[in-house]
Amino acid sequence: MNRITANALETLRLLPRAALILMLLAAPVLAVPTMRADAGSTIEAPALKKSGVGFVLLVSLQRG
């Protein structure tokens, strides 16, 4: 009887820690459908200006 009681108490002691870990792991997975449902939550980066620096850098690196 003491062994059963000890096992039950140890399980009850570990239960809050296991629940916390499961909530931390499940939170991002459960948040994805709510973010996809709202079309206004998309964050877009501003458009980049076009400049020829990349091409000049590419040519200069090939020559060196």
Beta strands, then each sheet from edge to edge (+ up, - down):
end
